[in-house]
Structure formats: structure tokens, C-alpha cells
Amino acid sequence: MAVIRITKEFKFEMAHALWGYDGPCKNIHGHSYYLYVTIIGSPINNPQSPKNGMVIDYSVLKKIIKEHITNKLDHALLINKNSPHKELEQFKNMFDNIVMVPFQPTCENLLCDMASKIQKYLPEEVKLHSLKLSETVTSFAEWYASDNL
């Protein structure tokens, strides 16, 4: 049986600040993110199934990513909750979509967090193969399952 990889692209807007960083990204700033989610599996081989020939219905993948990733991050401000700045808690009272994360909200750390979330919700017959998160037109990070066994 053939093994196929399929990829779906997602776009969202998000701001973050890198606490303790020694460059301009220590300030709150935003990006237009592009997330590429690649799933691997064998196409369904059942002529009776409405999903015959599909590895996964793109709408199923879209629902997982929207529910567990993009709906939470789109137009959010991500802040490292381990920052010693107590006034960061005030942001939660001033704005609606502040997400406090237990890590530095870099592109790399975001991918690790996304991978752990996505893997929990995929149907068992498919696996997460890779993620690519573009932060700018020229900068991106990639996560591969084979590198993270």
C-alpha cells in the first residue's frame, strides 16, 4: 500500500515578545504566520467509503488545527509566563486575547508545542510528519517527527 504525505497551509496573525532577548524582538511585535502541516499515511482503500482514496479529509485536518492552534493564537499576544515582570499579568485585564505560555514564544518553541497538541488529535491511521512555521517571508522553522522520536 502506498504511503502519501499531504500538506495543508494555515495563516494567522500573532504578536509576541521575547523576554530577556538582546535584540529588537524583546519588544512586543507581530507577524503574519504561515503554518504548513504535513500528515503521512496510506489512502483509504474502501470503495464504499466516501473518503476512498484520501489519507485524511482536509476538512478533518482543518478542524483539528483551527480548534487547537489557530483559533487560540490568531490575533493573540503570546507572553512567557515565567517572565519576572509582574505587570504582564495586567495585560490580561487590558486585552482580550493574551496567551501566557510556559516557554519563550519563539518560532522553534511554538512548533514543539504545536506538534504535541496536533499529535493528540489526529486519527490513529495517520501520523504527523512535519510542521513548518514561517514567521516572516524569509524566516521559518521546521519540525520533523523523524527527528523527534
N, C-alpha and C positions, 0 to 999 in steps of 0.2 A: 504494500500500500504506500502511496506517495506521501511524503511529508512536505507540507507547504507552510510558508510564513506569510502572514498578511499584516499589513500596517494601516493604522488609522491615525490621522492627524487631528490634533485639538489645539485651539488657540484660546488664550486667556490673558488678561491684564492683571498685573500684580505689582505691589510695591514691597520693598524690604529695606532693612538697614542692617549692616554687618557690624555688630558691637565689637569694639576693640580693633577693628581693621585700621591699617595705617594709610589708607588711600581715600579717594573721594566716595567710595561706596559705603563708608561709615555713616554717611548721611542718608536720610530717607530718600529713596528714588524708586522709580518704577520701570518696568519692562513690558514689552509685548512678547509673551512666551508662546512658543510652539512646542507641543509635546507630541512625539511620534511613538506610538505604542505598537510593538510588533509581537504577534502571537504565533505560536508554532503548533501544528497538529496535522492530522490527516483529515481530508474532506470526508464528510458523512457519505457513506455508500449504502443508501437505502432509498430505492425509487419511490417508496411510499411516503417518505418524509418530505415535508415542504422545504426543508433545509438541505435536501440532497445536493451533494457537490460542494457544500460550504464547510470550511474549517470552523467558523463561528459566524453567526449572523452579525453583520456590522452593527445592527441596532442593539444587540445584546452588549457588545463591547462598548458602544457609545453610552449606554445606560450605566454601566459599571463606572466608567471614567467620569461621567458627569456627576453621578451621585457621590462618589468617594474622593474625587480630586477637584475637578474644575468648578463645581458649584460652591465648594468651600474656599477655593483660592482666588476665583475671579473677582477682581476689584477689591481684594483684601490687602491689608498691610501685615506682613509677617515680621515678627519680632522674636528674638531669642529670649525666652522667659528666664534664662539664667543670668541675664544682664544684671549688674548690681544697681542699676538706675531705678529707684523706686517710683519715679514719676511715670515710668512706662505703663504702670497699671492705670494711670489716669486716662491714657489713650482709649482704654476700653469704655470709659464713660463718655468720651468726646465723640467717638466714631462708632459706626455700626459693625464694621467688618474688620476687626483686629484679631489676628490669629497669633497666639503665643505658642511657640514651638520649643521643644526641649533641645534644640540644636541651633547652630549658626545657620541661618537660612540661605546658604549658598546653593548654587545650581547643583553641585555634586550631592550635598546632603538632601536636597529636595528629591533627587532621583532615588536615593536609597529609601527614603520614606515612602515615596510613591510606589516603588516596586513591592515593598512589604504589604502595602494596602491592596494593590491590584491583585497580587497573587492569591489573597484570601478569597476573592470573589469570582475568580474565573471558574467556569465549569471544569470538572476534573479531566475531561478529554482533551483539553488544550493547556498549553503552558505559556507563561510569559517568556519570550525570547530576549527582547531588548527594549530599552527606552532611550529616547534621545530628547533632550530638553534644550532648546535654543533660547538663550537669554537675550541675545542681540543678533543682528544679521550675520555677524562674523564670529560669534562665540557660542559654543554649546558643550554639553557634557553628555556622555553616553554610559549606560548601564547594560551589561550583558549577563544573563543568567549563568552562562558557562564560566564566567569569571567569579561568580559569587555562590559557588556550591556549598 
